[in-house]
């Protein structure tokens, strides 16, 4: 049985970033990355649907230690996957990855984690870091629509996109109004006969230019490193400022977003019918459309939006509650993710299962009462990597403290009192899984704030001993 100082679960954006920070801080520590799939990339290798791209700008989604040098602000999925691969290769990380190693369980006993893989093999480690995201790779959320077996066309889910799917000249219906749906529609519309996006309720959209002209100007004027830092700072300030404005003055932001949509589509009545949510901006994640591409396809007539409820599927398409029939050759069910904590790993202590939903989140990085286990989860209102990298750096500080003081075990000890959910969004896919995730406490360090600027100041200086119980090495 192989033993490592640290095991990292997942070779996606988070896992590769964690490995880089680990090697940087502790060149002598032994580690491995356990990756269920056969390739690097995580989300950016799994999702292959048309148009898949980031909905955060690449200057903040990229690693601070390896800045994005591309010209696109919102990059395609294949370019992001290649960026992650190049980072792993450049850092000598790829050699540490054990592909085809899906972690199913981890048990803490006798001062170490025993990690079990799906093929029955086991490994052990002193510290376990789960960087496999927060959704199931086995499949997305699929509602049980009435009459679904009667549909004679093809039903697909974006998370399991068929490589052989030919939608040229086909009537396509996309169910959903989130980030995936608003990406799919403009990507498919130029080739399909027509694409209809059917939604129960509207989402807020904002258009961003595909290329960042300020970033380009900074690159011409400054050395590469300085230009990257300046662009990253500019984008962080803009996104955080807009988020704070949305939370404090939602009516003002609502007007701004409506004006933007009316300019993009050219029809105020259409916008009020299909792009005017009843909730406040950022109660759900704001959807980004590069260059207003969705609005352009609606304006061209190649795409349309229908706001209604699905009554049932029929052989030729979908019947809505209003009685309208949407004829379809292909239906894309962009109905969300199936969320799971800790990458879906069954965690136990001395053989007793740990119910993650009954634990408190320590700095949004560890779990109350669970030793030597960290998990990585990003922001809901900013680029994932911003929070992920802060988490990596905190874990390295904790490990350094343990090494310096000859400590082997670190266990967050909650003073009691859990309140709000860890994930603070009203989106359906989040609400369905709230009970699976740890809760926040009512005071620091058990509160998880969605504020990168504040975290950037406090996390690197956080007291790693606060509410933490240590045990000496034996």
Order of alpha helices (4+ residues) and beta strands (2+ residues): beta-alpha-beta-alpha-alpha-alpha-beta-beta-beta-beta-beta-beta-alpha-beta-beta-alpha-alpha-alpha-alpha-beta-alpha-beta-beta-beta-beta-beta-beta-beta-beta-beta-beta-alpha-beta-beta-alpha-beta-alpha-beta
